[in-house]
């Protein structure tokens, strides 16, 4: 009897862990575009696979390119079902992710979606500001977008005319894919960790102190831990305090 109960408990435990693993939700907020690198993905999954993909926002002839990422080439991992990673054109930074029909999880803002049954109408219920249908004309898809997140609906070629768009018709159509894109150049520029520079009691730029020669400098003080306490948010990346000999 004791053996029987032990077996039942073990089976229940395995089932519980199995359910938990199946229910684990992918949260895209945990994937930091322009911080995650291709090398890091390869460390997570040594079987990371390179794949070709259709750029739904671009012309099928491949002539037009999007400079924010490496076009028409991506990477898939068994760890991220329904996601294709694409890297920045000039660096190893991941700057774009394509969500396929297999994706079930939370978008960066926390909204849960199941792409296998997502329609344009459901997208606009969640994101009413996306209510502008656009297409490059040579693309095979309409997109609902804010220029960082794109929801794609396949264009029905059997309809007589593409324009004006038959919104009522396309609202019921499935979303074929989602692109989430970041401009890594802008991200890096906006997140430079420059210290606050104080020259003779005044905030200055790096360019201003470059005008001085080493022999003009009386003292240089670097603040780290105490910088925020003294200078607030401006001092979060440290403070360099410079005094010139002319100020003695």
C-alpha positions in Angstrom: 0.0 0.0 0.0 2.8 2.4 1.0 4.6 1.6 -2.3 1.4 2.3 -4.3 0.9 5.7 -2.6 4.6 6.6 -3.2 4.2 5.8 -6.9 1.0 7.9 -7.1 2.7 10.9 -5.4 5.7 10.6 -7.7 3.5 10.5 -10.8 1.5 13.5 -9.5 4.8 15.4 -8.9 6.1 14.7 -12.4 2.7 15.8 -13.9 2.8 19.0 -11.9 6.3 19.9 -13.1 5.4 19.0 -16.6 2.4 21.3 -16.5 4.5 24.1 -15.1 7.1 23.8 -17.8 4.3 23.8 -20.5 2.7 26.8 -18.9 5.9 28.9 -18.8 5.1 32.1 -20.6 7.6 33.8 -22.8 7.8 37.5 -21.8 9.3 39.7 -24.5 10.1 42.4 -21.9 12.9 40.1 -20.8 14.5 40.1 -24.2 16.4 43.4 -24.4 16.8 44.5 -28.0 20.1 46.3 -28.7 21.5 44.7 -25.5 21.2 41.0 -26.2 23.9 39.7 -28.7 24.1 36.9 -31.1 27.0 35.4 -29.2 24.9 35.3 -26.0 22.1 33.5 -27.9 24.7 30.9 -29.1 25.9 30.4 -25.5 22.3 29.8 -24.4 21.7 27.3 -27.3 24.6 25.7 -29.1 22.2 24.5 -31.7 21.0 28.0 -32.7 20.0 27.7 -36.3 20.3 30.3 -39.1 17.2 30.6 -41.3 15.9 32.7 -44.2 12.7 34.7 -43.8 10.4 36.9 -45.8 10.5 40.6 -44.8 6.8 41.4 -44.7 7.3 45.1 -44.7 9.7 45.1 -47.7 9.4 44.3 -51.4 9.9 40.7 -52.3 12.6 41.5 -54.9 15.0 42.4 -52.2 16.0 45.7 -53.7 14.7 47.8 -50.8 16.6 47.3 -47.5 15.9 48.3 -43.9 19.1 49.6 -42.4 18.1 48.8 -38.8 18.8 45.0 -39.1 20.3 42.3 -41.3 17.5 41.7 -43.8 16.0 38.3 -44.7 18.2 36.3 -42.3 17.5 35.3 -38.8 18.2 32.8 -36.0 15.8 30.3 -34.2 16.3 28.6 -30.9 14.4 25.7 -29.3 14.4 27.9 -26.1 12.2 30.5 -27.8 9.2 29.0 -29.6 7.8 31.2 -32.3 10.6 33.7 -32.3 13.1 34.5 -35.0 16.0 36.8 -33.9 17.6 39.2 -36.3 20.8 41.1 -35.6 21.8 44.7 -36.3 23.3 45.2 -39.8 26.7 46.3 -38.5 27.1 44.7 -35.0 26.2 41.5 -33.1 23.4 43.2 -31.3 19.9 41.7 -31.7 17.8 44.6 -33.1 14.7 42.8 -34.3 12.5 39.8 -33.5 9.9 38.2 -35.7 7.0 36.4 -34.0 5.5 33.5 -36.0 2.2 31.7 -35.8 3.7 29.4 -33.1 4.2 32.3 -30.7 2.2 32.4 -27.4 3.4 34.9 -24.8 3.5 38.4 -23.6 4.5 41.4 -25.8 6.9 43.9 -24.4 4.1 45.9 -22.8 2.7 42.8 -21.0 -0.2 42.1 -23.3 -0.7 38.3 -23.8 -1.2 37.0 -27.3 -1.7 33.7 -29.1 -0.6 34.4 -32.6 -2.4 31.2 -33.9 -5.8 32.9 -33.5 -5.0 36.6 -33.5 -6.9 38.8 -35.9 -6.5 42.5 -37.0 -9.7 43.3 -35.1 -8.2 41.9 -31.8 -5.0 43.9 -32.4 -7.0 47.2 -32.8 -8.9 46.4 -29.6 -5.6 46.3 -27.7 -3.9 49.0 -29.7 -6.5 51.5 -31.1 -3.7 54.0 -32.0 -2.4 51.5 -34.6 -5.5 52.1 -36.8 -3.6 53.1 -39.9 -3.2 50.5 -42.6 0.0 50.8 -44.6 1.9 48.9 -47.2 4.8 49.7 -49.5 2.8 48.8 -52.5 5.3 46.2 -53.6 4.8 44.3 -50.3 2.4 41.4 -50.0 1.1 42.5 -46.6 -0.7 45.3 -44.9 0.7 46.4 -41.6 -0.7 48.0 -38.4 2.2 49.7 -36.8 3.7 52.4 -34.6 7.1 52.0 -36.4 8.5 49.8 -33.7 5.9 47.0 -33.6 4.3 45.8 -36.8 1.3 43.4 -37.1 1.0 41.9 -40.6 -2.1 40.9 -42.6 -1.7 39.1 -45.9 -3.1 41.1 -48.9 -5.8 39.3 -50.7 -4.8 39.4 -54.4 -8.2 38.2 -55.6 -9.7 41.6 -54.6 -10.0 43.9 -57.6 -8.2 46.8 -56.1 -5.8 47.3 -53.2 -6.9 50.9 -52.6 -8.9 52.2 -50.9 -8.4 49.4 -48.4 -11.5 47.4 -47.5 -11.0 47.7 -43.7 -14.2 45.7 -42.9 -12.9 42.8 -44.9 -9.4 42.8 -43.5 -10.4 43.3 -39.8 -11.5 39.6 -39.7 -8.2 38.3 -41.2 -5.5 36.6 -39.3 -2.2 38.2 -38.3 0.5 36.4 -40.2 3.4 37.7 -38.2 4.7 40.4 -35.9 7.9 42.4 -36.1 9.4 44.2 -33.1 12.3 46.5 -34.2 14.8 48.8 -32.5 17.3 51.1 -33.9 20.5 50.1 -32.2 22.5 53.2 -33.3 19.9 55.5 -31.7 19.7 53.2 -28.6 23.5 53.4 -28.1 23.6 57.2 -28.6 20.7 57.7 -26.1 22.3 55.4 -23.5 25.8 56.6 -23.5 27.1 56.5 -19.9 28.9 59.8 -19.9 29.9 61.3 -16.5 28.8 64.7 -15.4 31.7 67.2 -15.8 32.0 70.2 -13.4 34.6 72.8 -14.5 35.4 75.5 -12.0 31.9 75.0 -10.4 29.9 74.9 -13.7 28.5 72.0 -15.7 30.3 71.7 -19.0 30.5 69.4 -22.0 33.4 67.1 -22.9 34.2 69.4 -25.8 34.7 72.4 -23.5 37.4 70.7 -21.3 39.3 69.5 -24.4 40.3 73.1 -25.0 42.6 73.0 -21.9 46.1 71.7 -21.8 47.3 69.4 -18.9 49.5 72.2 -17.5 46.3 74.4 -17.1 44.7 71.9 -14.7 45.1 72.5 -10.9 43.1 69.4 -9.7 40.8 66.6 -10.9 38.4 64.9 -8.5 36.3 61.8 -9.4 33.1 61.0 -7.5 31.4 57.7 -7.9 29.2 56.4 -5.0 28.6 59.8 -3.6 27.8 61.4 -6.9 24.1 60.8 -6.9 23.7 62.0 -3.3 25.4 65.3 -4.2 24.3 65.8 -7.8 21.1 63.7 -8.1 20.1 61.9 -11.3 22.7 63.9 -13.3 25.5 62.2 -11.3 24.3 58.6 -11.9 27.3 57.9 -14.2 29.8 59.6 -11.9 31.1 63.1 -11.6 34.4 64.6 -12.7 35.3 67.9 -10.9 38.0 69.9 -12.5 39.7 73.1 -11.3 42.0 75.1 -13.5 45.0 77.1 -12.2 43.4 80.3 -13.4 40.7 79.8 -10.8 43.1 79.7 -7.8 
